[in-house]
Amino acid sequence: MKPTPDPEITNRILGAFQNTPVMNIEQVAKSAKTTAITATKHLSRLAKKGTIKEYPCGRNRVFVATGGANI
């Protein structure tokens, strides 16, 4: 059984995009006060839902808040 994502962390991640609409994983984790691994899992889930978009940028990934994000 997979654990359900913590809605508090998801809200903190989405709130981080209010201040800075384009961030990498480390920036998101720092803004949301969580680990990079946790941020990665939440960002992947949000990208699948279409709330944010994910773009490869060399060895890193950049995440951008979409217009459809409920932020």
Biopython code that builds the backbone (N, CA, C, O; Angstrom):
import numpy as np
from Bio.PDB.StructureBuilder import StructureBuilder

atoms = [
    (1, "MET", "N", (0.838, -1.184, 0.000)),
    (1, "MET", "CA", (0.000, 0.000, 0.000)),
    (1, "MET", "C", (0.884, 1.248, 0.000)),
    (1, "MET", "O", (1.758, 1.402, 0.853)),
    (2, "LYS", "N", (0.645, 2.128, -0.960)),
    (2, "LYS", "CA", (1.436, 3.350, -1.042)),
    (2, "LYS", "C", (0.949, 4.380, -0.031)),
    (2, "LYS", "O", (-0.256, 4.540, 0.164)),
    (3, "PRO", "N", (1.878, 5.074, 0.609)),
    (3, "PRO", "CA", (1.443, 6.137, 1.514)),
    (3, "PRO", "C", (0.877, 7.314, 0.710)),
    (3, "PRO", "O", (1.340, 7.609, -0.392)),
    (4, "THR", "N", (-0.118, 7.969, 1.273)),
    (4, "THR", "CA", (-0.700, 9.120, 0.585)),
    (4, "THR", "C", (0.199, 10.328, 0.803)),
    (4, "THR", "O", (0.828, 10.460, 1.853)),
    (5, "PRO", "N", (0.258, 11.213, -0.194)),
    (5, "PRO", "CA", (1.099, 12.403, -0.040)),
    (5, "PRO", "C", (0.549, 13.328, 1.049)),
    (5, "PRO", "O", (-0.661, 13.460, 1.228)),
    (6, "ASP", "N", (1.458, 13.948, 1.750)),
    (6, "ASP", "CA", (1.082, 14.865, 2.823)),
    (6, "ASP", "C", (0.565, 16.169, 2.204)),
    (6, "ASP", "O", (1.325, 16.864, 1.530)),
    (7, "PRO", "N", (-0.713, 16.517, 2.419)),
    (7, "PRO", "CA", (-1.256, 17.734, 1.805)),
    (7, "PRO", "C", (-0.588, 19.007, 2.321)),
    (7, "PRO", "O", (-0.549, 20.010, 1.609)),
    (8, "GLU", "N", (-0.067, 18.982, 3.535)),
    (8, "GLU", "CA", (0.607, 20.164, 4.080)),
    (8, "GLU", "C", (1.877, 20.467, 3.272)),
    (8, "GLU", "O", (2.155, 21.623, 2.954)),
    (9, "ILE", "N", (2.633, 19.433, 2.949)),
    (9, "ILE", "CA", (3.858, 19.625, 2.158)),
    (9, "ILE", "C", (3.491, 20.088, 0.746)),
    (9, "ILE", "O", (4.139, 20.977, 0.193)),
    (10, "THR", "N", (2.459, 19.489, 0.169)),
    (10, "THR", "CA", (2.014, 19.904, -1.163)),
    (10, "THR", "C", (1.632, 21.380, -1.165)),
    (10, "THR", "O", (1.982, 22.109, -2.092)),
    (11, "ASN", "N", (0.921, 21.820, -0.142)),
    (11, "ASN", "CA", (0.525, 23.230, -0.051)),
    (11, "ASN", "C", (1.733, 24.140, 0.110)),
    (11, "ASN", "O", (1.765, 25.230, -0.460)),
    (12, "ARG", "N", (2.727, 23.705, 0.881)),
    (12, "ARG", "CA", (3.942, 24.517, 1.031)),
    (12, "ARG", "C", (4.693, 24.618, -0.291)),
    (12, "ARG", "O", (5.234, 25.674, -0.621)),
    (13, "ILE", "N", (4.726, 23.516, -1.052)),
    (13, "ILE", "CA", (5.401, 23.522, -2.348)),
    (13, "ILE", "C", (4.677, 24.457, -3.308)),
    (13, "ILE", "O", (5.310, 25.260, -3.994)),
    (14, "LEU", "N", (3.351, 24.355, -3.356)),
    (14, "LEU", "CA", (2.585, 25.246, -4.234)),
    (14, "LEU", "C", (2.726, 26.703, -3.797)),
    (14, "LEU", "O", (2.776, 27.605, -4.634)),
    (15, "GLY", "N", (2.790, 26.925, -2.500)),
    (15, "GLY", "CA", (2.982, 28.282, -1.991)),
    (15, "GLY", "C", (4.330, 28.859, -2.377)),
    (15, "GLY", "O", (4.458, 30.066, -2.582)),
    (16, "ALA", "N", (5.334, 28.003, -2.477)),
    (16, "ALA", "CA", (6.664, 28.467, -2.885)),
    (16, "ALA", "C", (6.637, 29.018, -4.303)),
    (16, "ALA", "O", (7.390, 29.934, -4.632)),
    (17, "PHE", "N", (5.770, 28.461, -5.140)),
    (17, "PHE", "CA", (5.679, 28.936, -6.525)),
    (17, "PHE", "C", (4.992, 30.287, -6.637)),
    (17, "PHE", "O", (5.074, 30.919, -7.690)),
    (18, "GLN", "N", (4.323, 30.750, -5.602)),
    (18, "GLN", "CA", (3.732, 32.088, -5.620)),
    (18, "GLN", "C", (4.817, 33.150, -5.664)),
    (18, "GLN", "O", (4.676, 34.165, -6.345)),
    (19, "ASN", "N", (5.899, 32.910, -4.935)),
    (19, "ASN", "CA", (6.989, 33.888, -4.862)),
    (19, "ASN", "C", (7.917, 33.786, -6.062)),
    (19, "ASN", "O", (8.369, 34.803, -6.589)),
    (20, "THR", "N", (8.204, 32.564, -6.495)),
    (20, "THR", "CA", (9.140, 32.326, -7.591)),
    (20, "THR", "C", (8.521, 31.292, -8.518)),
    (20, "THR", "O", (8.472, 30.116, -8.158)),
    (21, "PRO", "N", (8.044, 31.683, -9.704)),
    (21, "PRO", "CA", (7.336, 30.735, -10.568)),
    (21, "PRO", "C", (8.220, 29.698, -11.261)),
    (21, "PRO", "O", (7.703, 28.732, -11.822)),
    (22, "VAL", "N", (9.558, 29.881, -11.233)),
    (22, "VAL", "CA", (10.472, 28.929, -11.869)),
    (22, "VAL", "C", (11.547, 28.553, -10.848)),
    (22, "VAL", "O", (12.278, 29.410, -10.351)),
    (23, "MET", "N", (11.629, 27.238, -10.544)),
    (23, "MET", "CA", (12.599, 26.778, -9.548)),
    (23, "MET", "C", (13.093, 25.379, -9.890)),
    (23, "MET", "O", (12.438, 24.625, -10.610)),
    (24, "ASN", "N", (14.277, 25.050, -9.350)),
    (24, "ASN", "CA", (14.755, 23.670, -9.441)),
    (24, "ASN", "C", (14.389, 22.948, -8.138)),
    (24, "ASN", "O", (13.821, 23.553, -7.229)),
    (25, "ILE", "N", (14.715, 21.670, -8.054)),
    (25, "ILE", "CA", (14.291, 20.867, -6.913)),
    (25, "ILE", "C", (14.858, 21.405, -5.599)),
    (25, "ILE", "O", (14.138, 21.484, -4.603)),
    (26, "GLU", "N", (16.118, 21.769, -5.586)),
    (26, "GLU", "CA", (16.731, 22.264, -4.347)),
    (26, "GLU", "C", (16.060, 23.546, -3.872)),
    (26, "GLU", "O", (15.846, 23.723, -2.672)),
    (27, "GLN", "N", (15.727, 24.438, -4.792)),
    (27, "GLN", "CA", (15.062, 25.684, -4.427)),
    (27, "GLN", "C", (13.672, 25.409, -3.860)),
    (27, "GLN", "O", (13.262, 26.023, -2.875)),
    (28, "VAL", "N", (12.955, 24.486, -4.487)),
    (28, "VAL", "CA", (11.619, 24.128, -4.001)),
    (28, "VAL", "C", (11.715, 23.530, -2.606)),
    (28, "VAL", "O", (10.951, 23.905, -1.717)),
    (29, "ALA", "N", (12.646, 22.605, -2.407)),
    (29, "ALA", "CA", (12.808, 21.955, -1.110)),
    (29, "ALA", "C", (13.137, 22.972, -0.019)),
    (29, "ALA", "O", (12.588, 22.909, 1.081)),
    (30, "LYS", "N", (14.021, 23.894, -0.323)),
    (30, "LYS", "CA", (14.405, 24.902, 0.654)),
    (30, "LYS", "C", (13.224, 25.824, 0.973)),
    (30, "LYS", "O", (12.980, 26.137, 2.138)),
    (31, "SER", "N", (12.500, 26.253, -0.046)),
    (31, "SER", "CA", (11.350, 27.139, 0.169)),
    (31, "SER", "C", (10.234, 26.454, 0.945)),
    (31, "SER", "O", (9.564, 27.085, 1.763)),
    (32, "ALA", "N", (10.033, 25.163, 0.689)),
    (32, "ALA", "CA", (8.960, 24.414, 1.345)),
    (32, "ALA", "C", (9.405, 23.791, 2.666)),
    (32, "ALA", "O", (8.617, 23.137, 3.350)),
    (33, "LYS", "N", (10.666, 23.997, 3.017)),
    (33, "LYS", "CA", (11.237, 23.457, 4.262)),
    (33, "LYS", "C", (11.053, 21.940, 4.344)),
    (33, "LYS", "O", (10.529, 21.413, 5.325)),
    (34, "THR", "N", (11.495, 21.258, 3.293)),
    (34, "THR", "CA", (11.441, 19.808, 3.236)),
    (34, "THR", "C", (12.706, 19.290, 2.578)),
    (34, "THR", "O", (13.549, 20.081, 2.154)),
    (35, "THR", "N", (12.853, 17.979, 2.487)),
    (35, "THR", "CA", (14.041, 17.409, 1.854)),
    (35, "THR", "C", (13.868, 17.385, 0.339)),
    (35, "THR", "O", (12.754, 17.482, -0.176)),
    (36, "ALA", "N", (14.977, 17.257, -0.354)),
    (36, "ALA", "CA", (14.940, 17.210, -1.812)),
    (36, "ALA", "C", (14.204, 15.957, -2.303)),
    (36, "ALA", "O", (13.505, 16.007, -3.315)),
    (37, "ILE", "N", (14.358, 14.847, -1.598)),
    (37, "ILE", "CA", (13.678, 13.604, -1.991)),
    (37, "ILE", "C", (12.166, 13.767, -1.879)),
    (37, "ILE", "O", (11.427, 13.368, -2.779)),
    (38, "THR", "N", (11.708, 14.351, -0.776)),
    (38, "THR", "CA", (10.276, 14.573, -0.592)),
    (38, "THR", "C", (9.749, 15.546, -1.636)),
    (38, "THR", "O", (8.684, 15.329, -2.214)),
    (39, "ALA", "N", (10.497, 16.619, -1.877)),
    (39, "ALA", "CA", (10.084, 17.599, -2.885)),
    (39, "ALA", "C", (10.002, 16.957, -4.270)),
    (39, "ALA", "O", (9.085, 17.249, -5.038)),
    (40, "THR", "N", (10.953, 16.089, -4.588)),
    (40, "THR", "CA", (10.959, 15.415, -5.887)),
    (40, "THR", "C", (9.693, 14.591, -6.077)),
    (40, "THR", "O", (9.072, 14.640, -7.139)),
    (41, "LYS", "N", (9.315, 13.844, -5.066)),
    (41, "LYS", "CA", (8.115, 12.998, -5.166)),
    (41, "LYS", "C", (6.857, 13.846, -5.324)),
    (41, "LYS", "O", (5.989, 13.522, -6.134)),
    (42, "HIS", "N", (6.756, 14.920, -4.563)),
    (42, "HIS", "CA", (5.589, 15.789, -4.678)),
    (42, "HIS", "C", (5.573, 16.508, -6.028)),
    (42, "HIS", "O", (4.516, 16.642, -6.645)),
    (43, "LEU", "N", (6.730, 16.968, -6.487)),
    (43, "LEU", "CA", (6.793, 17.659, -7.777)),
    (43, "LEU", "C", (6.444, 16.730, -8.930)),
    (43, "LEU", "O", (5.769, 17.141, -9.874)),
    (44, "SER", "N", (6.894, 15.491, -8.863)),
    (44, "SER", "CA", (6.552, 14.526, -9.914)),
    (44, "SER", "C", (5.050, 14.294, -9.964)),
    (44, "SER", "O", (4.463, 14.226, -11.043)),
    (45, "ARG", "N", (4.436, 14.175, -8.811)),
    (45, "ARG", "CA", (2.988, 13.975, -8.754)),
    (45, "ARG", "C", (2.243, 15.196, -9.280)),
    (45, "ARG", "O", (1.265, 15.056, -10.015)),
    (46, "LEU", "N", (2.699, 16.397, -8.909)),
    (46, "LEU", "CA", (2.064, 17.623, -9.388)),
    (46, "LEU", "C", (2.253, 17.799, -10.896)),
    (46, "LEU", "O", (1.369, 18.318, -11.577)),
    (47, "ALA", "N", (3.398, 17.370, -11.413)),
    (47, "ALA", "CA", (3.646, 17.458, -12.855)),
    (47, "ALA", "C", (2.720, 16.509, -13.618)),
    (47, "ALA", "O", (2.233, 16.852, -14.695)),
    (48, "LYS", "N", (2.477, 15.326, -13.067)),
    (48, "LYS", "CA", (1.557, 14.378, -13.707)),
    (48, "LYS", "C", (0.137, 14.928, -13.734)),
    (48, "LYS", "O", (-0.606, 14.687, -14.685)),
    (49, "LYS", "N", (-0.241, 15.667, -12.695)),
    (49, "LYS", "CA", (-1.574, 16.260, -12.635)),
    (49, "LYS", "C", (-1.690, 17.490, -13.527)),
    (49, "LYS", "O", (-2.802, 17.927, -13.828)),
    (50, "GLY", "N", (-0.565, 18.056, -13.956)),
    (50, "GLY", "CA", (-0.590, 19.245, -14.804)),
    (50, "GLY", "C", (-0.581, 20.553, -14.034)),
    (50, "GLY", "O", (-0.749, 21.620, -14.625)),
    (51, "THR", "N", (-0.389, 20.486, -12.732)),
    (51, "THR", "CA", (-0.354, 21.695, -11.912)),
    (51, "THR", "C", (0.922, 22.490, -12.167)),
    (51, "THR", "O", (0.917, 23.721, -12.147)),
    (52, "ILE", "N", (2.008, 21.773, -12.406)),
    (52, "ILE", "CA", (3.278, 22.407, -12.764)),
    (52, "ILE", "C", (3.839, 21.682, -13.979)),
    (52, "ILE", "O", (3.418, 20.569, -14.296)),
    (53, "LYS", "N", (4.783, 22.311, -14.651)),
    (53, "LYS", "CA", (5.458, 21.682, -15.785)),
    (53, "LYS", "C", (6.909, 21.456, -15.411)),
    (53, "LYS", "O", (7.514, 22.233, -14.672)),
    (54, "GLU", "N", (7.447, 20.377, -15.939)),
    (54, "GLU", "CA", (8.829, 19.984, -15.651)),
    (54, "GLU", "C", (9.634, 20.046, -16.944)),
    (54, "GLU", "O", (9.221, 19.501, -17.967)),
    (55, "TYR", "N", (10.785, 20.711, -16.892)),
    (55, "TYR", "CA", (11.650, 20.836, -18.066)),
    (55, "TYR", "C", (13.061, 20.370, -17.710)),
    (55, "TYR", "O", (13.617, 20.803, -16.700)),
    (56, "PRO", "N", (13.643, 19.496, -18.526)),
    (56, "PRO", "CA", (15.034, 19.120, -18.281)),
    (56, "PRO", "C", (15.953, 20.284, -18.632)),
    (56, "PRO", "O", (15.736, 20.985, -19.621)),
    (57, "CYS", "N", (16.962, 20.477, -17.824)),
    (57, "CYS", "CA", (17.925, 21.557, -18.047)),
    (57, "CYS", "C", (19.303, 21.009, -17.682)),
    (57, "CYS", "O", (19.773, 21.179, -16.557)),
    (58, "GLY", "N", (19.943, 20.348, -18.650)),
    (58, "GLY", "CA", (21.215, 19.687, -18.361)),
    (58, "GLY", "C", (20.985, 18.532, -17.415)),
    (58, "GLY", "O", (20.142, 17.674, -17.675)),
    (59, "ARG", "N", (21.725, 18.498, -16.318)),
    (59, "ARG", "CA", (21.556, 17.426, -15.323)),
    (59, "ARG", "C", (20.430, 17.731, -14.344)),
    (59, "ARG", "O", (20.043, 16.869, -13.556)),
    (60, "ASN", "N", (19.914, 18.921, -14.388)),
    (60, "ASN", "CA", (18.861, 19.345, -13.464)),
    (60, "ASN", "C", (17.506, 19.351, -14.145)),
    (60, "ASN", "O", (17.396, 19.188, -15.360)),
    (61, "ARG", "N", (16.488, 19.541, -13.340)),
    (61, "ARG", "CA", (15.139, 19.740, -13.855)),
    (61, "ARG", "C", (14.620, 21.057, -13.307)),
    (61, "ARG", "O", (14.858, 21.401, -12.149)),
    (62, "VAL", "N", (13.915, 21.781, -14.146)),
    (62, "VAL", "CA", (13.336, 23.051, -13.747)),
    (62, "VAL", "C", (11.826, 22.878, -13.729)),
    (62, "VAL", "O", (11.255, 22.271, -14.634)),
    (63, "PHE", "N", (11.184, 23.408, -12.708)),
    (63, "PHE", "CA", (9.742, 23.302, -12.561)),
    (63, "PHE", "C", (9.137, 24.691, -12.685)),
    (63, "PHE", "O", (9.641, 25.660, -12.117)),
    (64, "VAL", "N", (8.035, 24.769, -13.445)),
    (64, "VAL", "CA", (7.376, 26.037, -13.713)),
    (64, "VAL", "C", (5.898, 25.907, -13.340)),
    (64, "VAL", "O", (5.241, 24.940, -13.725)),
    (65, "ALA", "N", (5.389, 26.865, -12.605)),
    (65, "ALA", "CA", (3.957, 26.884, -12.273)),
    (65, "ALA", "C", (3.178, 27.189, -13.536)),
    (65, "ALA", "O", (3.516, 28.117, -14.270)),
    (66, "THR", "N", (2.140, 26.415, -13.793)),
    (66, "THR", "CA", (1.312, 26.632, -14.989)),
    (66, "THR", "C", (0.179, 27.583, -14.659)),
    (66, "THR", "O", (-0.106, 27.851, -13.492)),
    (67, "GLY", "N", (-0.454, 28.083, -15.688)),
    (67, "GLY", "CA", (-1.582, 28.992, -15.482)),
    (67, "GLY", "C", (-2.750, 28.306, -14.811)),
    (67, "GLY", "O", (-3.566, 28.968, -14.169)),
    (68, "GLY", "N", (-2.851, 26.983, -14.946)),
    (68, "GLY", "CA", (-3.952, 26.248, -14.352)),
    (68, "GLY", "C", (-3.723, 25.862, -12.906)),
    (68, "GLY", "O", (-4.565, 25.209, -12.290)),
    (69, "ALA", "N", (-2.586, 26.264, -12.364)),
    (69, "ALA", "CA", (-2.276, 25.895, -10.980)),
    (69, "ALA", "C", (-3.194, 26.648, -10.034)),
    (69, "ALA", "O", (-3.412, 27.850, -10.189)),
    (70, "ASN", "N", (-3.720, 25.947, -9.074)),
    (70, "ASN", "CA", (-4.565, 26.565, -8.058)),
    (70, "ASN", "C", (-3.680, 27.082, -6.934)),
    (70, "ASN", "O", (-3.629, 26.519, -5.841)),
    (71, "ILE", "N", (-3.005, 28.141, -7.231)),
    (71, "ILE", "CA", (-2.047, 28.695, -6.258)),
    (71, "ILE", "C", (-2.636, 29.920, -5.609)),
    (71, "ILE", "O", (-1.994, 30.539, -4.760)),
]
sb = StructureBuilder()
sb.init_structure("model")
sb.init_model(0)
sb.init_chain("A")
sb.init_seg("    ")
for serial, (resi, resn, name, xyz) in enumerate(atoms, 1):
    if name == "N":
        sb.init_residue(resn, " ", resi, " ")
    sb.init_atom(name, np.array(xyz, "f"), 0.0, 1.0, " ", f" {name:<3s}", serial, name[0])
structure = sb.get_structure()
